[in-house]
Amino acid sequence: MNASIRIAAALFLLTTSMSARDRSSARSMVVTRYGIVATSHVQASVAGAQILARGGSAVDAAIAANAVLGVTEPMMNGMGGDLFAIYWRRKPARCMG
């Protein structure tokens, strides 16, 4: 390996390890044995994790976390105004008609 490749590799490893430690822009994650909830505010993440711990679904946890975000960060979103999700249902819904 020539010197310039070694220097480039060292700089790459240094910057990636530094960015992994810098969590200033990371989400507030709550990790439990029931699941992981990550939001922009720790209280919202805790609320979602509590829903999971009580047997709620991921959809229930997302709604709870969003409701708390409406209180803790009202300038960022409102009740029911900022919840984006991709939901997959295993069984097809029945058509009524």
Secondary structure, 3 states (H helix, E strand, C coil): CCHHHHHHHHHHHHHHHHHHHCCCCCCEEEEECCEEEEECCHHHHHHHHHHHHCCCCHHHHHHHHHHHHHHHCCCCCCCCCCCCCCCCCCCCCCCCC
